[in-house]
C-alpha cells in the first residue's frame, strides 16, 4: 500500500468517494422492491446531496447520476428502469434480484481469506454505516425496505484498530509510536516507527517501516499492537526507499507458518463449508459436526472463525475460545460506535 505525494492522496480520496457512492447506490436499489425515482435516490444515497432548486447544482447531480448508472451497467449490475404504477410520470430504477444474485460459490481457504480481507476493508471504510443511514432514510420516506436483500453485502469482521492510524501515517509520511506485544514477553515494549506501508500476508495485517530505536527496517503485526497508535511527527517528515517490496519483506520476516495447534470446532449441519475443507478431521454428531482444525496462533484462527457467526462454536482449546470471545467483544464495541455516530448524523 503506497500513497506517494499529494496528487496520489487526492486520487485515493476521489476513488474512495466514488466507490462508496456506487456501493451505496447498489444497496439502496437492492433494498426495495419498487422503482425509485432519481429524486428519491438523491434524497437517500450519500454522495448525491444537492439543491434541486438550483439549476446548476441539479444539472451536476444529473450528470453524476447518469455516469454512475452507466458504470453499474458496464460492471454487469442489472439496473432496471420502470414505474411503480401507470400513474407515475417519472421513471424509477431498481436492481433485479433474480439477475443480480450469484449461485452458491465454493471457495478454497486462500480464496475465502481474500474475500474476508475485502470485507474488512469495506467495513473499515465506513460503507456499512453509510449504507445503514441510507436504508433508514428509505424507511422514513415510506419506502418498503427488504431487510434480507443485502445480507450478503454486509461484512461481519473489522480490521485491527491500528489499521486506520497506521495507513494514514504511512500515506502522510508521519512518524508514530505504539506499544507492541510479542509472544515470548509478558509486557509490551515501546516502538517508534516511520511507517512505509501496511500490507496483508497470509490473512494478517503488518506495518513495515524504519524502526528509529533500532535503526533498521522492521515489520509489526497489527494484532499485536497494544492500545492507541500515537502520531508523533509532522507530515512529510521522511521518504521511504524507492520501489520497496513490503510483501517480500514481511514474507522473509514471518517465515513459513507452522500450524502445530489443533482446535475442535462444533459446526452446524450443512454450514461452514470453508472450515470443512480446511479440517483434518470431521465427526458427525446429533448436535452438529465436530471439526478439527490446524492453526498457528489463536488470534489468527479467531479472526477467521468469527466470520461464520453462530454457525460455529469453539469447544477446545481455551486459548482459541477466549480469542474468539475477545474478537466478538471488539466487534460489538465497533458496532455500538457506528450506531452512535450514525445516530448523531
C-alpha positions as CSV (number, residue, x, y, z in Angstrom):
1,X,0.0,0.0,0.0
2,X,1.8,3.1,-1.2
3,X,0.5,6.6,-1.4
4,X,3.1,9.0,-2.8
5,X,2.7,12.7,-2.9
6,X,-0.4,15.0,-2.6
7,X,-1.7,14.1,-6.1
8,X,-1.9,10.4,-5.3
9,X,-3.6,11.1,-2.0
10,X,-6.2,13.2,-3.9
11,X,-6.8,10.3,-6.4
12,X,-7.3,8.0,-3.4
13,X,-9.9,10.2,-1.8
14,X,-11.8,10.7,-5.1
15,X,-11.7,6.9,-5.9
16,X,-12.9,6.1,-2.4
17,X,-15.7,8.6,-2.5
18,X,-17.0,7.4,-5.9
19,X,-16.7,3.7,-4.8
20,X,-18.7,4.4,-1.6
21,X,-21.4,6.2,-3.6
22,X,-21.7,3.4,-6.2
23,X,-21.9,0.7,-3.5
24,X,-24.5,2.7,-1.5
25,X,-26.5,3.1,-4.7
26,X,-26.5,-0.7,-5.3
27,X,-27.5,-1.3,-1.7
28,X,-30.3,1.2,-2.0
29,X,-31.7,-0.3,-5.2
30,X,-31.4,-3.8,-3.9
31,X,-33.2,-3.0,-0.7
32,X,-36.5,-2.0,-2.2
33,X,-38.9,-3.9,-4.5
34,X,-40.4,-0.8,-6.1
35,X,-38.8,1.6,-8.6
36,X,-37.1,4.6,-7.0
37,X,-37.1,7.9,-8.8
38,X,-33.9,10.0,-9.2
39,X,-35.3,12.4,-6.7
40,X,-35.8,9.7,-4.1
41,X,-32.3,8.3,-4.8
42,X,-30.8,11.8,-4.4
43,X,-32.5,12.2,-1.0
44,X,-31.4,8.7,0.2
45,X,-27.9,7.8,-1.1
46,X,-24.9,9.6,0.4
47,X,-22.9,11.5,-2.3
48,X,-25.9,12.8,-4.3
49,X,-26.8,15.6,-1.9
50,X,-27.7,18.8,-3.9
51,X,-30.2,21.7,-4.1
52,X,-32.9,20.7,-6.6
53,X,-34.0,24.3,-6.9
54,X,-30.5,25.3,-8.1
55,X,-30.4,24.6,-11.8
56,X,-26.7,24.3,-12.0
57,X,-26.5,22.1,-8.9
58,X,-29.3,19.9,-10.2
59,X,-27.7,19.5,-13.6
60,X,-24.4,18.4,-11.9
61,X,-26.3,15.8,-10.0
62,X,-28.0,14.5,-13.2
63,X,-24.6,14.2,-14.9
64,X,-23.1,12.3,-11.9
65,X,-26.2,10.0,-11.7
66,X,-26.0,9.2,-15.4
67,X,-22.3,8.4,-15.2
68,X,-22.9,6.1,-12.2
69,X,-25.8,4.3,-13.9
70,X,-23.6,3.7,-17.0
71,X,-20.8,2.4,-14.8
72,X,-23.0,0.0,-13.0
73,X,-24.3,-1.4,-16.2
74,X,-20.8,-1.8,-17.5
75,X,-20.0,-3.7,-14.4
76,X,-22.8,-6.1,-15.1
77,X,-25.3,-4.8,-12.5
78,X,-28.8,-5.5,-13.8
79,X,-30.2,-2.0,-13.4
80,X,-33.9,-1.8,-14.4
81,X,-35.9,1.3,-15.4
82,X,-39.7,1.4,-15.0
83,X,-42.6,2.9,-13.0
84,X,-44.4,1.6,-9.9
85,X,-47.8,2.3,-11.4
86,X,-49.4,3.6,-14.6
87,X,-50.0,6.9,-12.8
88,X,-46.3,7.7,-12.3
89,X,-45.0,10.3,-14.7
90,X,-41.3,9.9,-13.8
91,X,-39.4,6.7,-14.3
92,X,-37.6,5.0,-11.5
93,X,-34.8,2.5,-11.0
94,X,-34.2,-0.8,-9.2
95,X,-32.0,-3.9,-9.4
96,X,-33.5,-7.2,-10.4
97,X,-32.7,-9.6,-7.6
98,X,-33.1,-12.7,-9.8
99,X,-30.4,-11.5,-12.2
100,X,-28.1,-10.0,-9.5
101,X,-27.9,-12.9,-7.2
102,X,-25.0,-15.3,-7.7
103,X,-25.3,-19.1,-7.4
104,X,-23.6,-20.8,-4.4
105,X,-19.8,-20.5,-4.8
106,X,-17.4,-22.9,-3.1
107,X,-14.2,-21.1,-2.1
108,X,-10.8,-22.6,-1.3
109,X,-9.3,-21.4,2.0
110,X,-7.0,-18.9,0.3
111,X,-9.9,-17.6,-1.8
112,X,-12.1,-17.2,1.3
113,X,-9.3,-15.4,3.0
114,X,-9.1,-12.9,0.1
115,X,-12.9,-12.3,0.3
116,X,-12.5,-11.8,4.1
117,X,-9.8,-9.1,3.5
118,X,-12.1,-7.2,1.1
119,X,-14.9,-7.4,3.6
120,X,-12.7,-6.0,6.4
121,X,-11.6,-3.1,4.2
122,X,-15.1,-2.4,3.2
123,X,-16.4,-2.2,6.8
124,X,-13.3,-0.1,7.8
125,X,-14.0,2.4,5.0
126,X,-17.3,3.3,6.6
127,X,-19.6,1.8,3.9
128,X,-21.6,-0.2,6.4
129,X,-22.5,2.9,8.4
130,X,-23.3,4.9,5.3
131,X,-25.5,2.1,3.9
132,X,-27.4,1.8,7.2
133,X,-28.0,5.5,7.2
134,X,-29.3,5.3,3.6
135,X,-31.7,2.5,4.4
136,X,-33.0,4.4,7.4
137,X,-33.8,7.3,5.1
138,X,-35.7,5.0,2.8
139,X,-37.8,3.7,5.7
140,X,-38.5,7.3,6.9
141,X,-39.7,8.2,3.4
142,X,-42.3,5.4,3.5
143,X,-40.4,3.0,1.1
144,X,-40.8,-0.7,1.8
145,X,-37.3,-2.0,2.5
146,X,-36.4,-5.6,2.2
147,X,-34.2,-6.4,5.2
148,X,-32.9,-9.6,3.6
149,X,-31.9,-8.1,0.3
150,X,-28.3,-7.0,1.3
151,X,-27.4,-9.6,3.8
152,X,-24.7,-10.9,1.5
153,X,-23.2,-7.4,1.3
154,X,-22.7,-6.7,4.9
155,X,-19.3,-7.7,6.2
156,X,-19.1,-9.0,9.8
157,X,-15.4,-8.6,10.6
158,X,-13.4,-5.4,11.2
159,X,-9.7,-4.8,10.7
160,X,-7.4,-4.3,13.6
161,X,-7.8,-1.0,15.4
162,X,-4.3,0.0,14.5
163,X,-5.1,-0.2,10.7
164,X,-6.6,3.2,10.3
165,X,-3.9,5.3,12.1
166,X,-1.0,3.4,10.6
167,X,-2.3,3.6,7.0
168,X,-2.9,7.3,7.4
169,X,0.5,7.8,8.9
170,X,2.2,5.9,6.0
171,X,0.2,8.0,3.5
172,X,1.2,11.3,5.1
173,X,4.8,10.2,6.0
174,X,4.3,10.8,9.7
175,X,6.3,9.1,12.5
176,X,4.3,7.1,15.0
177,X,4.7,5.4,18.4
178,X,2.9,2.4,19.8
179,X,3.2,-0.4,22.4
180,X,3.9,-3.8,20.9
181,X,3.5,-7.2,22.4
182,X,5.5,-10.3,21.4
183,X,4.5,-13.8,22.4
184,X,7.6,-14.6,24.5
185,X,7.3,-11.5,26.7
186,X,4.7,-10.6,29.3
187,X,4.8,-6.8,28.9
188,X,4.6,-4.8,25.7
189,X,7.6,-2.7,24.6
190,X,7.5,0.8,23.2
191,X,8.3,1.2,19.4
192,X,8.9,4.3,17.3
193,X,8.4,3.8,13.6
194,X,8.5,5.6,10.3
195,X,5.8,3.6,8.5
196,X,6.2,2.9,4.8
197,X,3.0,1.0,4.3
198,X,0.5,-1.6,5.6
199,X,0.1,-5.0,3.8
200,X,-1.7,-8.3,4.3
201,X,0.2,-11.5,4.4
202,X,-1.5,-14.9,4.9
203,X,-4.6,-13.3,6.4
204,X,-2.8,-11.0,8.8
205,X,-2.0,-7.3,8.6
206,X,1.5,-5.9,9.0
207,X,3.1,-2.5,9.0
208,X,6.6,-2.1,7.6
209,X,8.9,0.8,8.2
210,X,12.1,2.2,9.7
211,X,12.4,1.4,13.4
212,X,14.0,4.6,14.8
213,X,15.4,3.0,18.0
214,X,17.0,0.0,16.3
215,X,18.0,2.0,13.2
216,X,16.8,-0.8,10.9
217,X,13.9,-2.0,8.8
218,X,11.2,-3.8,10.9
219,X,7.7,-5.0,10.4
220,X,5.0,-5.4,13.1
221,X,1.8,-7.4,13.1
222,X,-1.2,-5.1,13.7
223,X,-3.0,-7.6,16.0
224,X,0.0,-7.3,18.5
225,X,-0.2,-3.5,18.7
226,X,-1.5,-2.7,22.2
227,X,-3.6,0.4,22.8
228,X,-3.7,3.5,20.6
229,X,-1.2,4.4,17.9
230,X,0.2,7.9,18.6
231,X,1.2,10.1,15.7
232,X,4.4,12.0,16.8
233,X,5.8,13.5,13.6
234,X,4.9,16.2,11.1
235,X,3.6,15.3,7.6
236,X,6.3,14.6,5.1
237,X,9.0,14.0,7.8
238,X,10.7,11.2,5.8
239,X,10.8,9.4,2.5
240,X,10.6,5.6,2.2
241,X,13.1,3.8,0.0
242,X,12.1,3.7,-3.7
243,X,10.4,0.6,-5.1
244,X,10.5,-1.2,-1.7
245,X,8.7,-4.5,-1.8
246,X,6.7,-4.7,1.5
247,X,5.2,-8.1,0.9
248,X,8.6,-9.7,0.3
249,X,9.9,-8.1,3.5
250,X,7.0,-9.5,5.6
251,X,7.4,-12.9,4.0
252,X,11.1,-13.1,4.9
253,X,10.4,-11.8,8.4
254,X,7.5,-14.1,9.2
255,X,8.9,-17.3,7.8
256,X,6.7,-20.3,7.0
257,X,3.6,-20.8,9.0
258,X,3.7,-23.9,11.1
259,X,0.2,-25.0,12.1
260,X,1.1,-27.2,15.1
261,X,-2.1,-26.3,17.1
262,X,-5.3,-28.3,16.9
263,X,-8.7,-26.7,17.6
264,X,-12.0,-28.6,17.9
265,X,-15.0,-26.7,16.4
266,X,-18.7,-27.6,16.5
267,X,-20.3,-26.6,13.2
268,X,-24.0,-26.6,12.4
269,X,-25.0,-29.3,10.0
270,X,-24.5,-28.2,6.4
271,X,-22.8,-24.9,7.3
272,X,-19.2,-23.6,7.4
273,X,-18.1,-25.3,4.1
274,X,-14.9,-23.3,4.1
275,X,-13.9,-24.8,7.5
276,X,-14.8,-28.3,6.4
277,X,-12.4,-28.2,3.5
278,X,-9.7,-27.0,6.0
279,X,-10.4,-29.6,8.6
280,X,-8.2,-32.6,9.2
281,X,-10.9,-34.5,10.9
282,X,-14.8,-34.3,10.7
283,X,-17.0,-36.2,13.1
284,X,-20.8,-36.1,12.6
285,X,-23.0,-35.9,15.7
286,X,-26.6,-35.2,16.7
287,X,-25.8,-31.6,17.7
288,X,-23.7,-30.8,14.7
289,X,-20.3,-31.8,13.2
290,X,-17.0,-31.6,15.1
291,X,-14.2,-30.3,13.0
292,X,-10.5,-30.5,14.0
293,X,-8.7,-27.5,12.5
294,X,-4.9,-27.0,12.4
295,X,-3.8,-23.5,13.4
296,X,-0.6,-21.5,14.0
297,X,-1.8,-19.0,16.6
298,X,-5.2,-18.5,18.4
299,X,-5.7,-14.8,17.3
300,X,-5.3,-15.7,13.6
301,X,-7.8,-18.6,13.9
302,X,-10.2,-16.5,15.9
303,X,-10.3,-13.8,13.2
304,X,-11.3,-16.5,10.7
305,X,-13.9,-18.2,12.9
306,X,-15.9,-15.1,13.9
307,X,-16.9,-14.6,10.3
308,X,-19.0,-17.7,10.5
309,X,-21.2,-16.2,13.3
310,X,-23.5,-18.6,15.2
311,X,-22.8,-21.4,12.7
312,X,-19.6,-22.4,14.7
313,X,-18.7,-22.8,18.3
314,X,-15.2,-23.4,19.7
315,X,-15.0,-26.5,22.0
316,X,-11.3,-26.6,22.6
317,X,-8.7,-25.3,23.4
318,X,-9.5,-22.5,25.8
319,X,-7.0,-20.1,24.2
320,X,-8.9,-20.2,20.9
321,X,-12.2,-19.8,22.7
322,X,-11.0,-16.8,24.6
323,X,-9.6,-15.3,21.4
324,X,-12.9,-15.6,19.7
325,X,-14.8,-14.1,22.7
326,X,-12.3,-11.1,22.6
327,X,-12.9,-10.6,18.9
328,X,-16.7,-10.7,19.3
329,X,-16.4,-8.1,22.1
330,X,-14.4,-5.8,19.8
331,X,-17.0,-6.2,17.0
332,X,-19.7,-5.3,19.5
333,X,-17.9,-2.2,20.6
334,X,-17.3,-1.2,17.0
335,X,-20.9,-1.8,16.1
336,X,-22.0,0.5,19.1
337,X,-19.6,3.2,17.9
338,X,-21.0,3.1,14.4
339,X,-24.6,3.1,15.7
340,X,-23.8,6.2,17.9
341,X,-22.1,8.0,15.1
342,X,-24.9,7.2,12.6
343,X,-27.5,8.4,15.1
344,X,-25.5,11.6,15.6
345,X,-25.9,12.4,11.9
